[in-house]
Amino acid sequence: ADSGASVDASADELVIENSANAGMTIASGASSNGIIYFADSGSTYDGYINYSQADREMTLATAQTAALKIDSTGAVTKPLQPAVLAVPNATQNDMATGWVTIVFGSEVYDVNADFNTSTSTFTAPVTGKYMVTANVDLSDIDTDTQWMYGGVFVTSNRTYYMNLVDPRSMHADGTASFNSAAIVDMDASDTLLFKIRSSSHGSAQMNVVYGGGETWLTVSLIA
């Protein structure tokens, strides 16, 4: 029956119409798959939608690779979604005052290969909003330092200052832990570094606590 709807010329080769509900069913074996392929001159399935009857799992793929999965419980995973956990792989001692980049020379995971351990730099693969969190434990903080930011996200778009403290309030040179978090807007190919910044007062004696999971950086694309 006529629904009263019109169809777009770019998708009018197959039209299923009814004035009430309208639908299409792909029936497959109880342990097989129901599949819709998107092909072009170079591939028979460059993109696809696949429903596994055996696992009761839906998969959406781009460039012949699974990009989103919905399992039988409704849980959604994104196997290619940018996500990084970086940690130090060596000591970083007697740091100078002023700007200091925290060195992350190792990765626990890097789903999309967006983090460079040589420069401790995350490079955004696409434009979006990224959830960034970090923690740094610092030892031998000089009480002659007049002020210090215990966490700074430096990106191509802007700088995010966090954890402003006055080490002069400490009774002696000591250790402190600083946790930072922000939703950061980044364009494709923008970069991010995690730094600390202190006044020019005091000695170059501060160290990054390393070896027990005290210092780390995570970045993940959320929108």
C-alpha positions in Angstrom: 0.0 0.0 0.0 1.1 3.6 -0.7 2.9 5.1 2.3 3.0 8.6 0.9 6.8 8.7 1.3 9.3 9.6 -1.4 12.6 8.0 -2.0 16.0 9.5 -2.8 17.4 9.0 -6.2 20.7 7.7 -4.8 18.9 4.8 -3.1 15.9 3.8 -5.1 17.0 0.5 -6.7 15.2 -1.5 -4.0 12.2 0.0 -2.2 10.0 -1.9 0.3 6.8 0.0 1.0 3.6 -0.3 3.0 1.1 2.1 4.4 1.6 0.4 7.8 4.7 -1.4 9.0 7.2 -2.5 6.3 10.2 -4.7 6.6 12.7 -7.2 5.3 14.0 -10.4 6.8 17.3 -12.2 6.2 16.9 -15.7 7.5 20.1 -17.8 8.0 21.0 -21.1 9.7 21.1 -21.2 13.5 24.9 -21.3 13.5 25.5 -19.2 10.4 25.5 -15.5 9.5 23.2 -13.0 8.0 25.2 -10.4 6.0 24.8 -7.2 4.0 27.9 -6.3 2.0 28.8 -2.9 0.5 31.0 -3.5 -2.6 32.8 -1.4 -5.1 35.0 -2.1 -8.1 37.9 -2.9 -5.9 36.3 -5.1 -3.3 33.3 -7.4 -2.9 32.9 -6.3 0.8 34.6 -3.1 1.6 32.0 -2.5 4.3 29.5 -4.9 5.8 26.9 -5.6 8.4 27.1 -9.1 9.8 24.8 -10.8 12.3 26.2 -14.1 13.8 23.4 -16.4 14.8 25.9 -18.6 16.6 27.2 -15.8 18.9 24.1 -13.5 18.6 26.5 -10.7 17.8 26.2 -7.8 15.3 29.3 -6.4 13.6 29.6 -3.3 11.6 32.8 -3.0 9.4 34.6 -0.4 7.4 37.5 -0.9 5.0 37.0 -4.7 5.4 37.7 -4.5 9.2 35.3 -4.8 12.1 34.8 -1.4 13.6 31.9 -1.9 16.0 30.4 -4.9 17.7 27.3 -5.5 19.8 27.2 -8.7 21.7 24.3 -10.7 22.9 24.1 -8.7 26.2 24.0 -5.4 24.3 27.5 -4.5 25.2 29.2 -2.3 22.6 32.9 -2.5 21.8 34.9 -0.6 19.2 38.0 -2.6 18.3 39.6 0.3 16.3 38.7 3.2 18.7 41.8 5.2 19.6 42.9 4.4 23.2 46.3 4.7 24.8 47.9 3.9 28.2 51.5 5.1 28.4 53.9 4.7 31.3 57.6 5.6 31.9 60.2 3.0 31.1 63.2 4.8 32.8 63.9 7.2 35.6 63.6 11.0 35.1 65.6 12.6 37.8 66.9 16.1 38.8 64.5 17.9 36.4 65.1 21.5 35.7 62.7 24.2 36.8 60.2 25.7 34.3 58.5 23.5 31.7 59.3 19.8 31.8 57.7 17.1 29.6 56.9 13.9 31.5 58.6 11.0 29.5 56.4 8.0 28.7 58.7 5.5 27.0 56.5 2.5 27.1 52.9 1.6 26.2 50.6 -0.9 28.0 48.3 -0.6 25.0 47.9 1.7 22.0 44.9 0.5 20.0 45.3 2.7 17.0 49.1 3.3 17.2 48.7 7.1 17.9 51.3 7.5 20.6 55.0 8.0 20.0 57.1 6.7 22.8 60.2 8.5 21.4 58.7 11.9 21.9 56.0 11.1 24.5 53.5 12.6 22.1 49.9 11.6 21.3 48.7 12.6 17.8 45.0 12.7 17.2 44.0 10.5 14.2 40.7 12.2 13.7 38.9 15.4 14.8 37.0 14.8 18.0 36.8 15.1 21.8 39.3 13.0 23.7 39.2 12.0 27.4 42.7 12.6 28.8 43.8 11.5 32.3 47.2 11.4 33.9 49.0 10.9 37.2 52.5 11.8 38.1 54.2 11.2 41.4 57.1 13.7 42.1 59.8 13.3 44.8 62.3 15.7 46.2 60.1 18.7 45.5 62.2 21.7 46.5 60.4 23.9 49.1 62.2 27.0 47.6 59.9 26.6 44.6 57.3 29.3 44.8 54.6 27.7 42.7 54.1 24.6 40.5 51.5 23.1 38.3 51.4 19.4 38.9 49.8 18.7 35.6 49.5 20.5 32.2 48.0 19.1 29.0 49.6 21.0 26.1 47.8 20.6 22.9 47.8 22.2 19.5 44.6 24.0 20.3 45.1 25.1 23.9 46.9 24.5 27.2 45.1 23.0 30.2 46.6 23.9 33.6 45.8 21.8 36.7 47.0 21.2 40.2 48.5 24.5 41.2 50.4 24.2 44.5 52.9 26.3 46.6 55.7 23.9 47.7 56.8 26.5 50.2 54.0 25.3 52.5 55.8 21.9 52.8 57.9 21.5 55.9 60.7 19.8 53.9 61.5 18.6 50.5 59.0 15.8 49.8 56.8 13.7 47.5 53.4 14.5 46.1 51.0 12.9 43.7 49.1 14.9 41.1 46.1 13.6 39.1 44.8 15.4 36.0 41.8 14.9 33.8 40.1 16.9 31.0 38.0 16.4 27.9 40.2 17.8 25.2 39.1 19.0 21.8 41.6 18.1 19.1 41.7 18.3 15.3 43.1 15.6 13.2 46.9 15.5 13.5 46.9 17.8 16.6 49.4 16.7 19.3 49.3 16.4 23.0 52.0 16.4 25.7 51.8 16.0 29.4 54.0 18.4 31.3 54.6 20.0 34.7 55.6 23.7 35.2 57.3 25.3 38.1 58.8 28.7 39.0 62.5 29.3 38.4 63.2 29.2 42.1 64.7 26.2 43.8 67.2 23.5 42.6 67.0 21.0 39.7 66.4 18.1 42.0 62.8 16.9 41.5 62.3 13.4 40.2 59.4 11.4 38.6 58.6 8.4 40.8 58.9 5.4 38.5 58.4 1.6 38.7 55.2 0.9 40.6 52.5 2.3 38.4 52.6 5.8 40.0 53.0 7.7 36.8 50.8 7.2 33.7 48.9 8.8 30.9 45.6 7.6 29.2 44.0 9.1 26.1 40.8 7.8 24.4 38.4 9.2 21.8 34.9 9.6 23.2 33.0 11.8 20.7 
